[in-house]
Amino acid sequence: MARKKSNKVRIEFRKKHQSQARDADLTSDYASDREDIDTVASQRVSGKGEQTRHRTVKGNLIADEGSDALGQIDLDVNAQRTLSGLVLKVHGVESIVQVADGRIFRCAVRRVLKNMATDQRHVLVAGDQVMLQPEGEAQGWIVRIEPRRSTLSRTSKQRRHVMVANVDQLLIVTSAAQPSIKPNLIDRVLATAEQNHLDACICINKCDLIDASALQPLIGTYAQMGYRVVMVSAFKGWGIERLRSITRNRSSVVVGQSGVGKSSILNALDTGLKQRVQAVSLENQKGKHTTTTAEVFPLSYGGSMVDTPGVRQFQLWDIVPSEMSGLFRDIRPFASNCRYPNCSHIHENLCAVKDAVADGRLDARRYDSYCQMVESPGDAVREDFDEL
């Protein structure tokens, strides 16, 4: 990666990154000085001064545009005083970091990193590779965040919520019952996986509660597109060995709504994890938030797994409607045969995608899911929608 452009770089800080002192009696000052105000001079705006949002720091711009680095800035650090580590968990202002020799440090983030302007909710997430400066036996400061090779993101409160960084594959966990499966939620997560070039595997838990043949049409649809689908029962141990072979020696992240059994599957995969689990609510058949923050778990048989809190909604991040057909593996082959190059595959005539749906070559439910995302890409799919 080409990095060297300058040993100093200008960066933008977040708005209101520092406190502003307020004068004690603004009303009296205004009343006494209003006759002497130069109205022309008072309208001049300067970018300099203590309230400016830019600072010059030691570091280099990262020239590789493909990297997902925080602000594309590589801050200079003293390599002799720092250690390289993996962020296992972020909890409030404290981050749990594991270094190469296995030691665990509780770290705070360097102030310049926290104040850098970014479209993300948080500057640090589980899975980040960082440089830390030790302070004592088990504490330290995170002084640099390395460029991310991959991320999984969604929209939260109009901002980018990076759920996890530096993973190889996405394990979409759903349940056959209690709560029931939500195919449209699976479709949204699959579109995000395609956008971020992540391998995806669909894991259907609690298969011991239903007749598995009822899921065959849905499983067949995803299998025809090349997605791996694993039917699992964490309670009875069904499918666990196959899931173990899929996750061995890879960095994986589990995503799914509350109550589908993500933590139970982790416990079945590696008995040493001992994740806390809870039963689904009997009143509304919805899961309870047992996992409260994303956390990286090294697996005893090789690789790692990131457990994430259950999602009650999944809003797409940075996907425009014109890109949507390219993120659907089953729609992509037909889209190139449409008469119009900018065809939305919804309103136009002579559309190859609509013809494929009418002829039964394209699954109608998947097409409906595509239409919903195109017409409202920022909307969320909630738990009580789209039941099979």
PyMOL commands that set and color helices and strands:
alter all, ss='L'
color gray80, all
select helices_A, chain A and resi 26-36+41-43+70-72+79-81+111-115+183-195+207-209+212-224+240-247+262-269+321-327+332-335+352-359+364-375
alter helices_A, ss='H'
color red, helices_A
select strands_A, chain A and resi 8-12+54-61+73-75+83-91+94-99+104-109+129-134+139-145+151-156+159-165+169-175+199-205+228-231+251-255+295-298+304-307
alter strands_A, ss='S'
color yellow, strands_A
deselect
rebuild
show_as cartoon
